[in-house]
Amino acid sequence: MQDKGSTPAVTTEKMEGIPLFLIPNAISILIRKHGDAILQIQVDRKFHHRYTVTAETLTGDSVTVNPESPAPEEGDGHG
């Protein structure tokens, strides 16, 4: 578990000049690249119908499973 005073390391990646019809493709690329580390994806309209897609992701050791609360084993809590 992280210390209450520490903040996770966040990285921002931008894809600029994306036309409207390619926004789903740009988001798909970011999701395949970063997976579950993505915190936020933001799409902003810029000039001449072009968009900027920004993804904020956790980096390094920030993406870990809490060992104090492991995932339940298969079959737990059913029935």
N, C-alpha and C positions, 0 to 999 in steps of 0.2 A: 504494500500500500504506500502511496506517495505521502510525503510530509504535507501537512496542511499549509505550510508557508511556501512550498515550492510550486512553480507553475510549469506545465509541460512545454517542451520545446515545439514550436509551431513553425512550419515552413509554408511559404506562399509561392504558388506557381501560377503564372499568367500566360494565357494564349490570346494574343491580340489580333484584331483585324479579321475576325471570323464572320462570314456572312450568315444570315438568319437560318438558312436551310442546312448549314453545317454545325449548328450548335449541338444537336443530339450526338453527332459523331465526336465532337470535341469533348463532351462530357463523358462519353463512353471510353475514350482514350485515357482520360484522367482516372476513371474508376478502375480500368484494367491495370494502370500503372501503379496506383497507390492503394487500391482495395479498401480494407476496413480502417485504414489510417486517416481517411478523409473526415474532416470535421465539418466543412462547409464548402459548398460550391455556389458562386455568385456570378450572375450574368448581367453585365452593364451595357447599355446601348451607347455607342460612340457616334461619330460623324459618318455620314453617307451610308446609313443602314449597315454599319459594321458593329460588331459586338466584341467585348472582352470577357473571357471566361476565366475566373479566378478560383483556384482551389486552395484551401487551407488544410494542411495535414499535420499530424503528429509525427515527430521524428525520433529516431534512436530508440532508447530504452523506454520511452513514454508509452509505447504500444505493447503492453504486457497484460497478462491475465492476473487478476488478483488471486494469489495462492490461498488466501484465507477463505474464499468462497468458490471452490472448484465447481465445475459444471456437474449436475446430477448424473449418475450413471443411468444407463438405459433401463427403463422399467421402474425407476424410483417415482413414487407418488401417483402411480396409475393403479386403478382398480379399486 
